[in-house]
Amino acid sequence: MDDNDQSIILESRGLTKHYGGVVALEGANLILRKAEHIAIVGDNGAGKSTFVRNITGVEQPTSGEIFFEDQKVQFALPKEARNMGIETVYQNLALADQLDVPANIFLGREETFFNLGPFSWLNKQLMRKRSEELLNDTGIKIPDLTQPLAEMSGGQRQCVAISRAAGWGSKLIIMDEPTAALGVQETNKVENIIRSLKEKRVPVIIISHNLRQVFDLVDRIVVFRQGRIVGELDTDKTSGNEVISLITGVNQGGNENKSYI
């Protein structure tokens, strides 16, 4: 990361989440700087998704503080995070399968000729034009934008979700397992989009179990275990073996070739 990109875009201080007597997240302190790409890794139940849900307004933390662009924030709803420029691509994608591409990209942000609630007249031509521009910016080719998403491949649907995030999330994009259900070719497309976001200096947080992907795409790796952050490692100064040791809490010995997917 460039020396000019040291300003902090997101910071959590002591972020904690309890579900009754269950501690899902405890004292999470994390800093993300402008233009930085980081990965959050850890086993299932380590607190990764809980952390993301709490910083994006899906859930409310039990305690702790969140700062975005040097401003203390507490998002009551995901919409409030989106309004500040934070977009999240969840594992379930949050897409409307029966709608076409422009309708999904503008879901909740529809362009209208005039706004009369349920009787509003949508400006479909403008939404289509802007959707084409977004897809071109991210290098995604979808032959027929009028096709319902239910008829598209998993990779195409994932690319639509990421394009929507890239188009609206001008300040921060968070991706939860962006390629978990994709094949090799579709995974390559998504990874190329993430690289293009790096070129545009858009900060990104990726939750991933795929260490090959993590080492290829991010500047820094944050390891969660049992609800706590147990390590932060610069990608170019660590190894898969060291990351796995932190994830599992067990020394991996000398097996540098072990993968964690």
N, C-alpha and C positions, 0 to 999 in steps of 0.2 A: 504494500500500500504506500502511496506517495506521502511524503512528509507534509504536504499541504492539506491532507485529508484527516487531520487529527481532531477536528471538532467533534464533540459527542452529539449523536442524533438521538440515542435511546439509552436510558440508564434505569436499572431497577436496584433498589436498596432494601435489603432485608425482606424481600417478597416472600410471603408465607401463605399457604392455603391449607386449612383443615376441613375435613368432611366429618363432622362429629368428632369422634376420637381418633380418626385416621389422619395422619400428617402426610399429605401428598406433596407438599412443597415447603421447604424450611430455609429461611434466610438467604434467598437467592440474590446475589449481587452480580450484576452483569452490565457491561458497557459495550455499546456498539457505536463505532465512529463513522463519520460520513464516508461514503464510497466503499466501506468495508463489507466483505462477505464472510459470515461466520456459519459454522455448523453446530447444531446441538445434537449430541449423540448420547446414547444410554440404552439399557435394556428396557423392555416393556414395564411400565409402572415406575420408571425412574423419576418422573416428574416433568418430562419434556413438554408434552401437550398441555399439561396443567399450567405450566409457565406461560405458554403462548396464549391460552384461553384467558389468563388473568391480565396479561398486558394488552389484550385487544378488546376487552369489554364483554367477552362471552360469559365470564364469571367474575365475581368480585373477590379480591384477595382478603384473607383474614386480617393480615397486617402487612406493613411495608409500604414503600413509596415507588412511584413510577414517574420518570421525567422524560419528556419528549421535546427536543429542541430547547433544552434549558428551562422548560416550563413544567411544573408539577401538574400531572393529569390524573384523572380517575374516570375512566370511561364506563358509563353505566350500561351502554349498549355498543355492539360492534359498529353500528352506524356512526357513532361519535368518533371512533378511531378512524373509520374511513373518511369522514369529513376532514380530518387533520392530515390525510395523506398516507395512512397505513392500510395496506391491502393484504389480506391473508388468503392463501389457496389451501383449503382444508383437504383432507384425504377423501372426503365424500364429494368434493368439488363445488357443492352448493349451486348446481346448475339446474335449470328447468328443462328436462329432456324433451318435452313436447314443443318447445319453442325453437326458433332458428337462431343463428349466430348473432345477428344484431340485437335481437330481443334479449338474449342472455348477456351480452356485453353491456347493454344499457338497463339491465334489470334493476329497478329501483331508482334509475336516473334517466328515465325516458324523456326523449325530446318531443315536445308537443307544439302544435300551432297555437293552441290555446288550452289552458288548464282548467277543467271543470270537474275535477275528481274523476269518478267512474265514467263520465261522459267526455273526457278529454280526447282530442283528436291528435293521434300520434304522427309525428313527422318521420315516417319510415324511410323516406329517401335520404334524409340527413343522417339518420342512425346507420343506414347501410354504408353511406360514403365514409363516415368516420370509422366504422368497423373495418372497412377495407384498408384504411390508412393505418389503423392499429396493427392489423395482421401483417401488413407490409413492413412496418417498423420492426416487428419481431421475427420477420422472415418465415412466417407461416403461410402455407398455401392450402386453402380449402376451396375446391372447385365451385361448390354451390352453397352460397351463404343462406339460401332459403330452406335448406335441408334441416329437418328437426335433428337436434343433437342425439336423440335416441337411435338414429340410423347411422351415427358416426362411430369410428373406432375409438378405443380408449385413449389412444395417443392424440387424436384430433380433439377429443373432448377436453383432455388435460391442457392442450395448447390453447384452446379457447379460454379456459379458466385462467391460465397464466397471462394471456394477452389482455384479458380484462383487468387483471391485477396490475400489469405493467402500464396499462393505459391510464388507470385511475390512481395507482399508488405511486405518485411522483416522489415521495419522500422515503418510504420504506415498504419492502415487500417481504412477507413471511410465507414460506412454503413448507407444508407438513407432508413429508414423504412424497415428493412430487413425481417420482417415477416408480413407485412400489409395484404397480400392477401393469407396467408397460414392458413391451419387448425391446430388443436391442436397438432397432432402428428408431422407434418412437422415443426411447430414452435419449438417444443422441440428439433428436430434435429439441427436446426439453432442455437438455444441458447446454445446447447452443444458445437458446434464449437466455439462460442464466448468464452465460458468458457475455452476451450482448448487453445485459443490464450492468455488468461490471464495466464495460467500455463506456457506458453512459453515466457511470459513477452513481448508480442507484444502489443504496445499501440493501443487503438481502440477508435474511436468517433462514437457514434450511434445517429442518429436522430430517435426519436420514439414518438408516441402518447400514447403508452401503458405503463402506470406508473407501473403496476405490473412487466413488463419486465425490466423497468429501475431500479427499486429497487432491482431486483434479480441479475442484471448483472454488474452494474457500481459502481465506487468509488465516483463519484461526478456528480452533476446535474447542468447544465448551462441553465438558463431560458431566452428565448428571448420573448420580447413583443414589437410590433410596431417598429421593426428594431433595437432595443437596447437590450443589455444584462442587465437584471434587477435583476439578482440574481445568486449566485453560492453557492450550498449547498452540504455538505458531506452527502452521502446517509444514513450513519448510525447515523446521527445527525438531521435528518429532518423527515417530514411526508408527505404523499400524500396531506393532507389538506394544508400544507404550500406551496407546489409546485403549487397546483391549484390556490391558492391566488395570487401567483406571475404571473402565466400564464394569469389569467383573470383580475388582478388588483382589485379584489373584495375579501373582507374578507369572508372566507367560514364558519365562525362560528365554531361550535363544531362538524361538521359532518366529522369525521375521516374516515368513510367507503366509502365516495364518490370516484368513480373511474373516470379515464380520459383516454378513449381509442379511 
